[in-house]
Amino acid sequence: LSTKILHANSGNTNQWASDLIGREWQTRFNTQSGRSDFLLPQPGTGQSSSGTSDHFEYLLPPGEFCRLQKGGPPDWEAEAIVLQSGRVWQATGQPFIKVAFPQRRT
């Protein structure tokens, strides 16, 4: 049913998983300010600027898969990213969700 459960991986598999989840346009805001008293006639004066830039970024970057818990002690939990085509998870507002699978019965 087009459901994928993605555990901790490395390299090409992480890239494939991030490509599968997708990208979106994200706007970044930036500001800069500077002051150089020895060059300016009035102490305390300076320059500032601000702007925005748009970037086409991964919804979940490849490196995030390396950070998933692999299981075993001390927590006995394995984490995964669950992706289901055509679904937006209410808890995240994204097409994926991070879940934990307990490895021991309580």
Contacts in CASP RR format, 6 or more apart in sequence:
PFRMAT RR
TARGET T0000
AUTHOR 0000-0000-0000
METHOD contacts of the structure
MODEL  1
LSTKILHANSGNTNQWASDLIGREWQTRFNTQSGRSDFLLPQPGTGQSSS
GTSDHFEYLLPPGEFCRLQKGGPPDWEAEAIVLQSGRVWQATGQPFIKVA
FPQRRT
1 84 0 8 1.000
2 84 0 8 1.000
2 85 0 8 1.000
2 86 0 8 1.000
3 82 0 8 1.000
3 83 0 8 1.000
3 84 0 8 1.000
3 85 0 8 1.000
4 17 0 8 1.000
4 20 0 8 1.000
4 82 0 8 1.000
4 83 0 8 1.000
4 84 0 8 1.000
5 80 0 8 1.000
5 81 0 8 1.000
5 82 0 8 1.000
6 17 0 8 1.000
6 65 0 8 1.000
6 80 0 8 1.000
6 81 0 8 1.000
6 82 0 8 1.000
6 83 0 8 1.000
7 65 0 8 1.000
7 68 0 8 1.000
7 70 0 8 1.000
7 78 0 8 1.000
7 79 0 8 1.000
7 80 0 8 1.000
8 65 0 8 1.000
8 66 0 8 1.000
8 67 0 8 1.000
8 68 0 8 1.000
8 69 0 8 1.000
8 70 0 8 1.000
8 78 0 8 1.000
8 79 0 8 1.000
9 17 0 8 1.000
9 65 0 8 1.000
9 66 0 8 1.000
10 65 0 8 1.000
10 66 0 8 1.000
11 62 0 8 1.000
13 65 0 8 1.000
14 62 0 8 1.000
14 63 0 8 1.000
14 65 0 8 1.000
14 66 0 8 1.000
15 62 0 8 1.000
17 60 0 8 1.000
17 62 0 8 1.000
17 65 0 8 1.000
17 81 0 8 1.000
17 83 0 8 1.000
18 58 0 8 1.000
18 59 0 8 1.000
18 60 0 8 1.000
18 61 0 8 1.000
18 62 0 8 1.000
18 63 0 8 1.000
18 65 0 8 1.000
20 83 0 8 1.000
21 58 0 8 1.000
21 59 0 8 1.000
21 60 0 8 1.000
21 81 0 8 1.000
21 83 0 8 1.000
21 95 0 8 1.000
21 96 0 8 1.000
22 58 0 8 1.000
22 59 0 8 1.000
22 95 0 8 1.000
23 56 0 8 1.000
23 57 0 8 1.000
23 58 0 8 1.000
23 59 0 8 1.000
24 56 0 8 1.000
24 57 0 8 1.000
24 59 0 8 1.000
25 54 0 8 1.000
25 55 0 8 1.000
25 56 0 8 1.000
25 57 0 8 1.000
26 54 0 8 1.000
26 55 0 8 1.000
26 56 0 8 1.000
26 57 0 8 1.000
27 52 0 8 1.000
27 53 0 8 1.000
27 54 0 8 1.000
27 55 0 8 1.000
28 52 0 8 1.000
28 53 0 8 1.000
28 54 0 8 1.000
28 55 0 8 1.000
29 50 0 8 1.000
29 51 0 8 1.000
29 52 0 8 1.000
30 50 0 8 1.000
30 51 0 8 1.000
30 52 0 8 1.000
30 53 0 8 1.000
31 48 0 8 1.000
31 49 0 8 1.000
31 50 0 8 1.000
31 51 0 8 1.000
32 48 0 8 1.000
32 49 0 8 1.000
32 50 0 8 1.000
33 46 0 8 1.000
33 47 0 8 1.000
33 48 0 8 1.000
33 49 0 8 1.000
34 46 0 8 1.000
34 47 0 8 1.000
34 48 0 8 1.000
35 44 0 8 1.000
35 45 0 8 1.000
35 46 0 8 1.000
35 47 0 8 1.000
36 46 0 8 1.000
37 43 0 8 1.000
37 44 0 8 1.000
40 46 0 8 1.000
59 94 0 8 1.000
59 95 0 8 1.000
59 96 0 8 1.000
60 81 0 8 1.000
60 94 0 8 1.000
60 96 0 8 1.000
64 81 0 8 1.000
65 81 0 8 1.000
68 78 0 8 1.000
68 79 0 8 1.000
68 80 0 8 1.000
68 81 0 8 1.000
68 98 0 8 1.000
69 75 0 8 1.000
69 77 0 8 1.000
69 78 0 8 1.000
69 79 0 8 1.000
69 100 0 8 1.000
70 78 0 8 1.000
71 77 0 8 1.000
71 78 0 8 1.000
71 103 0 8 1.000
72 78 0 8 1.000
72 103 0 8 1.000
76 102 0 8 1.000
76 103 0 8 1.000
76 104 0 8 1.000
77 100 0 8 1.000
77 101 0 8 1.000
77 102 0 8 1.000
77 103 0 8 1.000
78 100 0 8 1.000
78 101 0 8 1.000
78 103 0 8 1.000
79 98 0 8 1.000
79 99 0 8 1.000
79 100 0 8 1.000
79 101 0 8 1.000
80 98 0 8 1.000
80 99 0 8 1.000
80 100 0 8 1.000
80 101 0 8 1.000
81 96 0 8 1.000
81 97 0 8 1.000
81 98 0 8 1.000
81 99 0 8 1.000
82 96 0 8 1.000
82 97 0 8 1.000
82 98 0 8 1.000
82 99 0 8 1.000
83 95 0 8 1.000
83 96 0 8 1.000
84 95 0 8 1.000
85 95 0 8 1.000
86 95 0 8 1.000
87 95 0 8 1.000
88 94 0 8 1.000
88 95 0 8 1.000
89 95 0 8 1.000
89 96 0 8 1.000
89 97 0 8 1.000
91 97 0 8 1.000
92 98 0 8 1.000
END
